[in-house]
């Protein structure tokens, strides 16, 4: 029996560069990507991190700022 191999790949803010690839106007702007089922932050750009937006933060918390 062959042993199983597991890998954990952490792509730092993977979804943000994907969005920026297709939408050039997002370069150098704070960008967040939300989950599709509960609207929580799943990816943040470095500009969004500098604003204090936390990973997993619900969108309604951001709208109340």
C-alpha positions in Angstrom: 0.0 0.0 0.0 1.4 3.4 -1.0 1.5 6.1 1.6 -0.7 9.1 1.1 0.9 12.5 0.4 -0.9 15.6 1.6 0.1 19.2 0.8 -1.1 22.5 2.2 -0.6 25.3 -0.2 -1.0 28.9 1.1 -1.4 31.2 -1.8 -1.1 34.6 -0.2 -4.2 36.6 -1.2 -4.6 34.4 -4.3 -8.0 35.8 -5.3 -7.0 39.4 -5.2 -4.3 39.1 -7.9 -6.8 37.0 -10.0 -9.3 39.9 -9.8 -6.6 42.4 -10.6 -5.5 40.4 -13.6 -8.9 40.9 -15.3 -9.6 44.4 -13.9 -6.6 46.6 -14.3 -8.3 49.5 -12.6 -8.0 47.7 -9.2 -4.2 48.0 -9.2 -2.9 49.9 -6.1 -6.4 50.1 -4.6 -7.7 48.3 -1.5 -9.4 45.1 -2.7 -11.3 42.5 -0.7 -12.9 39.3 -2.0 -16.0 38.0 -0.2 -17.2 34.5 0.2 -20.3 33.6 -1.8 -22.4 32.2 1.0 -22.0 34.5 4.0 -20.2 37.6 2.6 -17.2 37.4 4.8 -13.7 38.5 3.7 -11.7 35.6 2.2 -8.9 37.6 0.6 -7.4 41.1 1.1 -4.9 43.1 -0.7 -2.0 44.7 1.2 -3.8 48.1 0.9 -6.9 46.6 2.5 -4.8 45.1 5.3 -3.4 48.5 5.9 -6.9 49.8 6.4 -7.4 47.3 9.2 -9.8 45.0 7.4 -9.6 41.6 9.1 -9.8 38.1 7.4 -13.2 36.6 7.9 -14.8 40.0 8.8 -18.4 40.2 7.7 -19.3 42.7 5.0 -21.9 44.4 7.2 -19.2 45.3 9.7 -17.3 47.1 7.0 -20.4 49.0 5.8 -21.0 50.3 9.4 -17.5 52.1 9.5 
